[in-house]
Amino acid sequence: MKRDPVVIILVAMVVTIMLVFGFHMVRPSADQAALAGANLKGNMAPEFTLQSLDGKTVHLVDFRGKAVLLNFWATWCEPCKIEMPWFVELQKQYGPEGLQVVGIAMDDASQEDIAKFASNMGVNYPILIGKEAVGDAYGGVQFLPATFYIGRDGKVVDKVFGLKGRGEIEENIKKALAEGQAVQARR
Amino acid sequence: MHAVPKLAACLLILAPLVPAQDGPGRKIPSVTLAPVPITTITRGKPGTVELQFRVGSGFHINSNTPKSEFLIPTALKLNAPTDIVVGKTTYPPGVDRSFPFAPDEKLSVYGGDFTLGVIVRPLAHVVPGKYALHGQLKYQACDNAACYPPKQLPVDFEVKVEKAKVVVHKKNPAQSPHAHN
């Protein structure tokens, strides 16, 4: 029996479409989250309420009027460990100008272990215990570190995935400090 | 000429299996287990099953003995059927490597191919036959600039349990009391 090549290609295309469709059906949340993250720039940063290591309830809106460097990290993330001393220095340097570094630990480790890690790193900024829903709101945070730079007006100025150089971090901090200056001036 | 449509069909079918890009332009790390040939083990005696894993290009995972208490070690956890005892898992030593994100620090990692050995010992009364073992390899992968949440890779394989071979010692006829010269 001779098979028509056109029929074979058509069948293959149908199977491919079904496979692709099925593949995307089983992981809609990841794609939607990634899309959400991609669309954040220029928009208001998603609000959250999280507990800090010292037991305080922290809302993102608490920092309105400040430029926020929002860093998603974990104790098992070696590149995150490289950035943390930079954040400590940059918080000291730019804190008086209105920078607030905020760390969100996306960790399965115990709160004690996270606190121990943060203490070892000499962290001088609030560390919040992350929740998956907050990560999802920021695009899924499928790998770490992930850092969002939020202007004084609460809008996302930039987002950076993976480890970048200290110089790039500092440039983004300056952009975030400059963004929404009018908001601060009105206060 | 018939090869062209067949090739096109194969490419179309395989297209979705190309490694997915997740997030902003990044590949998802993959750790895979090569098909495990069935290992034959004599009941009552230990045997070693070798499991060959492959870490996707551009990624590394922590070894079983990472250099920091905060890093997540690669670890195999197996559930064995009743009367099959899973013994020690032998992990290869990690490779000490430094990465662009920490050039002055060496991490103990696995990359590329690595093999774990699992001791399996069927109890002496086990009925001969094939037995399935299931478990997970827990790992946490990174590339040169980012790390990915811990994952668990399903690990499934079979062992074939057989009876101990009966060794027949042939007697030397010369020593037989019934031997006649």
Interface residues (C-beta under 8 A of the other chain):
Chain A: P5 V6 I8 I9 V11 A12 M13 V15 T16 L19 V20 F23 A30 A34 G37 A38 A74 T75 W76 C77 E78 P79 C80 K81 I82 M106 D108 A109 D113 F117 G139 G140 Q142 F143 L144 P145 F161 G162 L163 K164
Chain B: H2 V4 P5 K6 A8 A9 C10 L12 I13 A15 P16 D22 G23 P24 R26 F70 L71 I72 F99 F101 A102 E105 L107 Q140 C142 D143 A145 A146 C147 Y148 P149 P150
